[in-house]
Amino acid sequence: MNFQWLFDRPIAHRGLHDANLPENSIPAYEKAIEHNFNIEIDVHLTKDKKLVVFHDDSLKRVCSVDKKIKNCTLAELKTYGLAGTDYKMPTFEEFLQLVDGKTGILCEIKGVNPLDPSIIKATIKALENYKGNIALQSFNFGAVKYGRKHCDLPVGGLYTWCSPSTKNPRWFFSSWMGKLWPVKPTKAQFIAYDIRACAPNLSENKWLKKWSKKLPVLTWTIDTPERVKDAQKYANNIIFEKLSPEFVEECVGTFRPLEF
């Protein structure tokens, strides 16, 4: 499968958002399209089983409403503004109609239960007639495995770093993910890795170095020039935010060449 497009252009994290254009909003996507950046998004299922594009499980941070997306209908979600603006949460269908093949899409499948494929199943169905470039990714190793088995799209795994504290309840899971154990059993086709684990003093680097010889690597989320330099050591492309389009454009071609 050829998904060179995923590594030809930088990937705008939740669109090209800024202080005036909220993350995962239609104008943030339009701005990314204007600059010919690929777009990273996240999808959830609502209470009435509609796919919406939004990052958090909860509305609290972005919409100042203490509710979870899975407990809201689409009609209710459309009443809430994004980050105090009049922009509303887009549906996956609205997002696809906007992009319409103009640029590539990296779609994160949300959900944490590896035995529940409902979100990726709905996403694959929604993409049956979509003609543009799109790849799927997830922290949920069950979703990655399901995607590899049930669709012809590129499917990759999201992997985070090992927490420095064993007192953190997520330590075991993040450590397991950071060591990239899920890559082989899920048959992930690319790796999207937490840039925070690319510091020279972290042991996770040896796992990333090993797998970077076998699979393409994206790093997230690149939000400073210093992190761009880290990404250039390990990654074939970046998922970025908070960087000017002009600076990001200058970075094109400076990452590890794709040799797969």
C-alpha positions as CSV (number, residue, x, y, z in Angstrom):
1,M,0.0,0.0,0.0
2,N,1.4,3.4,-1.0
3,F,0.7,6.2,1.5
4,Q,3.6,8.4,0.6
5,W,1.3,11.4,0.8
6,L,1.2,11.1,4.6
7,F,4.9,12.0,4.7
8,D,5.1,14.5,1.9
9,R,3.4,17.3,3.7
10,P,3.4,18.3,7.4
11,I,0.2,17.5,9.4
12,A,-1.7,20.3,11.1
13,H,-2.9,19.1,14.5
14,R,-6.7,19.5,14.7
15,G,-6.4,21.9,11.8
16,L,-4.4,25.1,11.5
17,H,-5.9,26.7,14.7
18,D,-4.8,29.8,16.6
19,A,-6.1,32.3,19.1
20,N,-9.0,33.2,16.8
21,L,-9.7,29.9,15.1
22,P,-10.5,27.1,17.5
23,E,-9.1,23.6,17.2
24,N,-11.2,21.2,15.1
25,S,-13.2,24.0,13.6
26,I,-14.2,24.5,10.0
27,P,-12.1,27.6,9.5
28,A,-9.1,25.9,11.1
29,Y,-9.4,23.2,8.5
30,E,-9.9,25.7,5.7
31,K,-6.7,27.4,6.7
32,A,-4.8,24.1,6.7
33,I,-6.1,23.4,3.2
34,E,-5.0,26.9,2.0
35,H,-1.4,26.0,3.1
36,N,-1.6,22.5,1.6
37,F,-1.0,20.8,5.0
38,N,-2.4,17.4,5.8
39,I,-4.9,17.6,8.6
40,E,-5.1,15.5,11.8
41,I,-8.5,15.1,13.4
42,D,-10.2,12.9,16.1
43,V,-13.6,11.3,15.9
44,H,-16.1,10.3,18.5
45,L,-19.6,8.7,18.5
46,T,-22.5,10.7,20.0
47,K,-25.3,9.3,22.1
48,D,-27.3,8.9,18.9
49,K,-24.4,7.2,17.1
50,K,-23.3,10.1,14.9
51,L,-19.6,10.7,14.2
52,V,-18.3,14.1,15.3
53,V,-14.9,15.7,15.0
54,F,-13.5,16.7,18.5
55,H,-10.5,15.8,20.6
56,D,-11.5,15.5,24.2
57,D,-14.0,12.9,25.7
58,S,-15.4,15.8,27.7
59,L,-16.8,19.2,26.5
60,K,-15.4,21.0,29.5
61,R,-12.1,22.4,28.2
62,V,-13.3,23.6,24.8
63,C,-17.0,24.3,25.3
64,S,-17.1,25.0,29.1
65,V,-19.8,22.3,29.5
66,D,-19.2,19.5,32.0
67,K,-20.6,16.7,29.8
68,K,-19.1,13.8,27.8
69,I,-19.7,13.6,24.1
70,K,-20.9,10.0,24.3
71,N,-23.8,11.2,26.6
72,C,-24.9,14.0,24.2
73,T,-27.0,13.9,21.0
74,L,-25.7,15.6,17.9
75,A,-28.5,18.2,18.2
76,E,-27.3,19.1,21.7
77,L,-23.7,19.3,20.7
78,K,-24.6,21.7,17.9
79,T,-25.8,24.2,20.5
80,Y,-22.3,24.6,22.0
81,G,-19.8,27.0,20.6
82,L,-16.1,26.1,20.3
83,A,-13.8,28.1,22.7
84,G,-16.3,30.9,23.2
85,T,-16.9,31.4,19.4
86,D,-19.9,30.9,17.2
87,Y,-18.2,28.0,15.5
88,K,-19.8,24.6,16.1
89,M,-18.5,21.1,16.4
90,P,-18.4,19.6,12.9
91,T,-19.7,16.2,12.0
92,F,-17.4,13.8,10.3
93,E,-19.6,14.0,7.2
94,E,-19.3,17.8,7.2
95,F,-15.5,17.6,7.5
96,L,-15.2,15.1,4.7
97,Q,-17.4,17.3,2.4
98,L,-15.1,20.3,3.2
99,V,-11.8,18.5,2.5
100,D,-13.1,16.6,-0.5
101,G,-9.7,15.3,-1.4
102,K,-8.0,18.7,-1.4
103,T,-5.5,17.4,1.2
104,G,-4.7,14.3,3.2
105,I,-6.4,13.4,6.4
106,L,-5.0,11.6,9.5
107,C,-8.0,10.4,11.5
108,E,-7.6,9.4,15.1
109,I,-10.1,6.8,16.4
110,K,-11.0,7.7,20.0
111,G,-12.2,5.2,22.6
112,V,-10.1,3.1,25.0
113,N,-11.9,-0.2,25.1
114,P,-10.0,-2.6,22.8
115,L,-13.0,-4.9,22.7
116,D,-15.4,-2.2,21.4
117,P,-14.9,-1.4,17.7
118,S,-17.9,0.8,17.4
119,I,-16.1,4.0,16.5
120,I,-13.7,2.6,14.0
121,K,-16.5,0.5,12.5
122,A,-18.7,3.6,12.0
123,T,-15.7,5.5,10.6
124,I,-14.9,2.8,8.0
125,K,-18.5,2.8,6.9
126,A,-18.6,6.6,6.6
127,L,-15.6,6.4,4.3
128,E,-17.0,3.9,1.9
129,N,-17.5,6.5,-0.9
130,Y,-14.7,8.9,0.1
131,K,-12.1,9.3,-2.7
132,G,-9.4,11.4,-1.0
133,N,-6.3,10.3,0.9
134,I,-7.0,9.3,4.5
135,A,-5.2,7.2,7.1
136,L,-6.5,6.0,10.5
137,Q,-4.6,5.8,13.8
138,S,-5.4,5.1,17.4
139,F,-4.1,4.6,20.9
140,N,-6.6,1.8,21.1
141,F,-4.7,-1.3,19.9
142,G,-8.0,-3.1,19.4
143,A,-9.1,-0.4,17.0
144,V,-5.8,-0.6,15.1
145,K,-6.2,-4.4,14.8
146,Y,-9.8,-4.1,13.7
147,G,-8.9,-1.4,11.1
148,R,-6.1,-3.6,9.6
149,K,-8.5,-6.5,9.2
150,H,-11.6,-4.7,7.9
151,C,-10.4,-1.9,5.6
152,D,-7.9,-1.1,2.9
153,L,-6.8,2.3,4.4
154,P,-3.4,2.8,6.0
155,V,-3.8,2.2,9.8
156,G,-1.1,3.2,12.3
157,G,-0.7,3.1,16.1
158,L,-0.4,6.0,18.5
159,Y,2.2,5.5,21.2
160,T,3.0,7.6,24.2
161,W,5.9,7.7,26.6
162,C,6.5,6.0,29.9
163,S,5.5,8.1,32.9
164,P,8.4,8.8,35.2
165,S,6.3,7.9,38.3
166,T,5.1,4.4,39.1
167,K,2.5,6.0,41.3
168,N,0.6,7.2,38.3
169,P,-2.2,4.7,37.6
170,R,-1.5,5.0,33.8
171,W,2.2,4.1,34.3
172,F,2.0,0.5,33.3
173,F,-0.1,1.1,30.2
174,S,2.0,4.1,29.0
175,S,5.2,2.1,29.6
176,W,3.9,-0.7,27.6
177,M,2.8,1.6,24.8
178,G,6.1,3.5,24.9
179,K,8.1,0.3,24.4
180,L,6.0,-0.3,21.2
181,W,4.8,-3.8,22.1
182,P,1.5,-3.4,20.3
183,V,3.1,-2.7,16.9
184,K,3.6,-6.3,15.9
185,P,0.4,-8.0,17.1
186,T,-1.8,-5.2,15.6
187,K,0.1,-5.1,12.3
188,A,0.3,-1.3,12.5
189,Q,1.6,0.2,9.2
190,F,3.1,3.3,10.7
191,I,4.0,4.7,14.2
192,A,2.9,8.0,15.6
193,Y,5.1,8.7,18.6
194,D,5.1,11.1,21.5
195,I,7.9,13.6,20.9
196,R,8.4,13.9,24.7
197,A,9.9,10.5,24.6
198,C,12.6,11.5,22.2
199,A,14.8,13.1,24.8
200,P,18.3,11.5,24.8
201,N,18.0,10.4,28.4
202,L,14.9,8.3,27.9
203,S,15.2,4.6,27.4
204,E,12.2,4.5,25.0
205,N,14.5,5.8,22.3
206,K,15.9,2.4,21.7
207,W,12.5,1.0,20.9
208,L,11.7,3.8,18.5
209,K,15.1,3.5,16.8
210,K,14.5,-0.2,16.3
211,W,11.1,0.2,14.8
212,S,12.0,3.2,12.7
213,K,14.1,0.8,10.6
214,K,11.0,-1.1,9.8
215,L,8.1,1.3,9.7
216,P,7.5,5.0,8.9
217,V,7.4,7.3,12.0
218,L,5.4,10.4,12.7
219,T,6.0,12.4,15.9
220,W,3.5,14.5,17.8
221,T,2.9,17.2,18.9
222,I,5.6,19.4,17.5
223,D,5.0,22.9,18.9
224,T,8.4,24.5,19.2
225,P,11.5,24.8,17.0
226,E,13.4,22.7,19.6
227,R,11.0,19.8,19.1
228,V,11.3,20.1,15.3
229,K,15.0,19.4,15.9
230,D,14.2,16.3,17.9
231,A,11.7,15.1,15.3
232,Q,14.4,15.5,12.6
233,K,16.4,12.8,14.4
234,Y,13.6,10.2,14.5
235,A,10.7,11.0,12.3
236,N,9.7,10.9,8.6
237,N,7.1,13.7,9.2
238,I,5.5,15.8,12.0
239,I,2.1,16.5,13.4
240,F,2.4,20.1,14.5
241,E,0.6,23.1,16.1
242,K,1.5,26.6,17.4
243,L,4.1,27.0,14.6
244,S,3.8,29.6,11.8
245,P,2.9,28.1,8.4
246,E,6.0,29.8,7.0
247,F,8.3,28.1,9.5
248,V,6.7,24.7,9.0
249,E,7.1,25.1,5.2
250,E,10.8,25.7,5.7
251,C,11.0,22.3,7.5
252,V,9.6,20.3,4.6
253,G,12.3,17.9,3.4
254,T,14.4,18.1,6.6
255,F,13.1,14.9,8.2
256,R,14.3,11.4,7.8
257,P,13.7,10.2,4.2
258,L,11.1,7.6,3.7
259,E,12.8,4.4,2.6
260,F,10.1,1.7,2.8
